[in-house]
Amino acid sequence: MTSPFPNIYQLRRVSSDNAKPCTICYKSTQAVLVSSPDFFYVCESHLKDKQFCTVKYADGEDGKDAEYQSLHEEVRSLDQKATQIQHKIQQRESQLAKVRDYLWKPKDDENQPDLKKQLAEIIKQRDLASAKLEKFIKAYTRYMLDAVFYKSRLQQHSKKIRQQQIVQKLNNGTLFPSIPDLPKP
């Protein structure tokens, strides 16, 4: 049997006026997981829970997980470079370094790179890379529910369809059997 909707959900946000209770913990939330025609409100803290859902990137497209990993690695490496340069700057500006430079004049003043310019450049690169990573995450992040939660969503969907059919039969008058020989009033 095919399911009425796939187990791939996309995160959407609503305005604070339209916030509703989370399906799991009943706290007010603006996050909505959507898989047409199914949707439900959920706290963002639940999205980080491995027992609730797993993160997928761009349902079915190859290479998106690798692209995410490369962008994440680039941001992390730029962070490491920035911290190393900040450490070097702190070492140069320490009191011990100032005393050492005063007593023993460094010979290579012209050859030492300007660490503050390098730091500013690396921070600019890191900001660009992190913006690119955030844009990628926003565009391609999908959530795949755990089997238990997905089964629950399927059951709720089928229950909703059955209720709509009952209401439609009540409105049409076809829910109850008719008696053919009944005299009309």
Beta strands, then each sheet from edge to edge (+ up, - down):
strand 1: 10-13
strand 2: 20-21
strand 3: 28-29
strand 4: 31-35
strand 5: 38-41
strand 6: 53-57
strand 7: 141-145
sheet 1: 1+ 4- 5+
sheet 2: 2+ 3-
sheet 3: 6+ 7-
end
